[in-house]
């Protein structure tokens, strides 16, 4: 009986080895045809990278070349330990790690982190998703958001926070067809080593607001005051929450969301975004994280981005 088992095992191993060998041979044989197919596709369906304008020679649902995607890297600048804004030299000399805004009036969230600066490739991908409905872009953006979330999780001890996307007003969601923050949050959750729940309905935007661009700090706070409500109080009470969004500029919207969540009994609130528009950036390009800019004022993606 033992001899039969050894022979059976050896035959199975041989069969598997031959099968793997045939698979590799087919892959090698098909490789030239795959290159030819991609070449034919690029001729029949010509397309350019929406970030730099060069011709795309590969089949992809993301209209960006590999070089542009490779150039998107995390931010590497001294940052405020609370809001993540870039610190100037004078602020670094103070030694407390705080920007002027957080020193004067700390936000309601405990800490915020972003993958990179809202410029060039990152900005182009976000605009492709939000304003041109190129939803496959949510994948790479989710990978960037996952890095920001991972950075925050490192300081969360053993907490398992809820991922709560910043909501759009129902009129804006209806016209756009989706909430970009939800798409990015779900893509990020799939890429995290720690399993986190995405609670899309936990927070609701109950009134529309005007763009935050050009408003003073006091006007921004008044603009979003009581614009949100917690729809699932029982589901968030006593929990830790990580707000997620595409872009953070002034942080006013995220701070207001955090205030409402804490009123509902949330213990701690963090904020993770794909991009951060640093203080001094052109806010006409950045907009607020959820300011829901008027469509006519939106900056289109072009080869100059």
Secondary structure, 3 states (H helix, E strand, C coil): CHHHHHHHHHHHHHHHHHHHHHHHHHHHHHHHHHHHHHHHHHHHCCCECCCCCCECCCCCCCCCCHHHHHCCCCCCCCECCCCCCECCHHHHHHCCCCCHHHHHCCCCCCEEEEEEECCHHHHHHHHHHHHHCCHHHHHHHHHHHHHHHHHHHCCCCCCCCEEEECCCEHHHHHHHCCCHHHHHHHHHHHHCCCCCCECCCCEEECCCCCCCCCCCHHHHHHHHCCCEEECCHHHHCCCEEEEEEEEECCCHHHHHHHHHHHHCCCCEEEEEEEEECCCCCCHHHHCCCCCCCCHHHCCCCCCCC
